[in-house]
Structure formats: structure tokens, C-alpha cells
């Protein structure tokens, strides 16, 4: 998998544009119902307004598409010093 396929922008989207707040890595895990997940800084998710985050990966051909993830599904660490979180990406 090339690097361009394994990173994505994370932000908020409205009718007119995508507002980027940070970056995320796309990975594969085997845990419960999870398969493909995004990994990003917890502070990035907290900064995004609303109940959903938008994830926009770039494709090899230069195109992109945006998918919504509900914030409540984000998994964080109990130790707040670990600024990472995971979210299912379908």
C-alpha cells in the first residue's frame, strides 16, 4: 500500500467546502466489529464542531471522496496524555 492510500484529511464538511483540521492514518485492525480504522490525534477530533467528523482520503488518480464518522464511535485512551484516537471507517 503506498503512502498516498494510507493517509486522509480529517475535518468538517458543509454544502460548499471541506474544512481540514488535521490528518489521519488509515489502518486495518481485527477487534470486534472494527476492520478499517482511522488513527488521528484526539485533539483534532475535539476541535471539529458538531457530532460527526468528515474523512477525506486522496486516491492514486488524484480524486477524493468524503465519508462521515459519528464522533460517539471514536475510541480514546483513558490516559489523556496519549493524544490518539481510533474510529471505524466504512
Secondary structure, 3 states (H helix, E strand, C coil): CCHHHHEEEEEEECCCCEEEEEEEEEEEEEECCEEEEEEECHHHHHHCCCCEEEEEEECCCCCEEEEEEEHHHCEECCCCCCCCEEEECC
